[in-house]
Amino acid sequence: MVRRTKADAELTRHRLLDAAECLFLAKGVSSTSLSDIATAAGATRGAIYWHFRDKADLLNAMLDRVTLPMERSISETQATETPLQRLRTLVLTALLRTATDEQARRVFQIASHQVEFNGEMLAVRERKLRWRDDYLKYLTQGFDAAATDAGIRLPVDARTAALGMKAILGGLLDSWLLDTKD
């Protein structure tokens, strides 16, 4: 039996995630088997189960590779910015990351257009709903804080403004992802 180092294991994990990303984009999540992913990564199904509980866990890990760095970059700017600047940073970070990072674009496209949220993917759906709720809460608080900071009253309540902003951003990203589909 060959013992693998931690670095070998991490490399295998990344190869599995890269293979899943390519296959999910090309075939869709439900049409891609774990065997397909293992073969494309030059690994075994056992390697997949060593790193991931199931396909949903693998998809969540793939999402984490893109969303966690974005979330970190947003949180790092919060201490030095005004509430309005934080809202601007949040919007620009998402737009710029999608426009300039091919991996982010592929993963967002998979999450938006290549997943059927049923069966084992219900856990991914729950994650997506939690993220949506957190994002709306953050935007709502941001609009409230920006209005207070500027000493103005918004023409609509902050939650409505947040829903409008989310709809605009979602529409922009969705249209752009569909227009740039490989």
N, C-alpha and C positions, 0 to 999 in steps of 0.2 A: 504494500500500500504506500502510495506517495503522499507525503505530508506537504500541504500547501502552506505558504506563509500568509500572513495577514494581507500583505501587498498583493499576492496572487489572488486571494479571495476578493479583494476590492476590485481588482482588474476584471475578474470574471463577472462580478456584480454589474460593473459599468458596461461590459460587453452585452450582457443580458438586457439591460435597460436600453442601450442603443439599438439592439436588434428589435426589441419590442416597439420602440418608437417608430422605426422604419416600417415594420410590418403593420402596426396599428394604423399608421397613416395610409398605407397602400391598400390594405384589405378590410380595415375596420377592426374594432376590438373583438366583437363576437365571432368574426370569421377567422381569427388568428388563434391557433392552439398554442399551448405551452410547448409542445413538441416542435412546432414551427419556429418558435423563438429560440429554443435550445439549439436547434440545427443551425439557424442563421448566426448564432453567437459562437458556434463551434464548441458547445457545451452539452451537458446531459440534462435530462429532466430533473435528475437528482440535484444538480447545481441550482436549478430554479427553486426547488423546494427548500434548499439550504438557505437561500437568501430571501425568499418570499413565500408567504402562506398560500397564496393563490393568485389568480390573474388580477383581482381587484387590488391586492397588496402591491403587486408589481406596478400597476397603473398609478396608484397613489405615490409610490416611490418615484416614478417618472415625473409626476406633477411636482413633487417636492424639489426635484433638481432644478426646476425652473422658477417656481413660486417662492421658495425660501430665500434665495439671493435677492429677489425683488422686494420681499417684505423687509429684509434686513436693510437694504439701501434706503427704503422709505423711513424706517424707524430711526436710522442714524441721523437723518436731517431734521427730525422733529424738534430737537432741543434748541436749535438755532434759528428757526423760522417762525414767522407770524402764522396765525391760523390760515389766512388766505394763501400764503406761500406754501403751507403744508398741503392744502387742497391742490394747488397747482403742481406740486412735486408728485403727488399721488397720481394725477392724471397723466402728466408727462412721462413718468417712469413707466407706466403701463404701455403707453403709446410708443415711446422710444424703444422699449425692450422688444415689443412685438415687431417694430419696423426694422430693427438692426440685428436682432439675434435670431438666426434661422432655427435654432433648437427651440427657443421659446415659441416661435411662430408655429412650428410643427406640433408641439405639445398642446398649445391652445387650440389648434385646429382639431386635433384628436379629441380633446375634452369637449369641444363644442359640436363636432359633426360626426365623430366616428364611434361614439359610445351609445349603446342602448342601455338605459338605466333600469335593468331588471335583473333578477337572479342575483348572482354574486356581485354585480355592479351596483346594487342598492347601497352598499357602503360608500362607493364613490359618489353616488347621488347625494347621500347625506352630507358628505364632505363639501360638495359643491353648494348645497343649500346653506350649510353653516358659514361657508366663505361669503356667500351672497348676503346673508344676514349681518355678518360682521362688517362687510364692506359698506352696506347701507347705514349701519350704525355709525361707522367711522365718518362717512360723508355727512350724515345728519349732524353729528357733533361738530364737524368741521364747518359746516354752514352756520350753525348756531354761534360757534366761537368767532368766526370771521365777521359776522354781523355785529356781535357784541364788541369786538375789537375795533371795528370801524365806526361804532356808534350809530348804526342804521337799523332799520326794521326791514326785513326781507318782504317782498311783495307776496310771497307764498310762505307757508310754514317750511321749516328746514327739512322735514321728512319728504315733502313733495319736491323740493329742490333736489334732494339726494336721489329720489327716484328718477327725476328728469335727467340728472347727470349720468346716472347708471344706464339709463335707456340710450342716451346719446352715445356714450362710450361703447356700450355693447353693440349698438348698431354699426358704429364706425369700424370696430374691430371685426365684427362678423362679416361685414361687406368686404373689408380688406382681405380677410382670410380666404373668403370664397373667391375673390378676384385674383389672388396670388397662388391659388392651389396648383401644386406641381402637376 
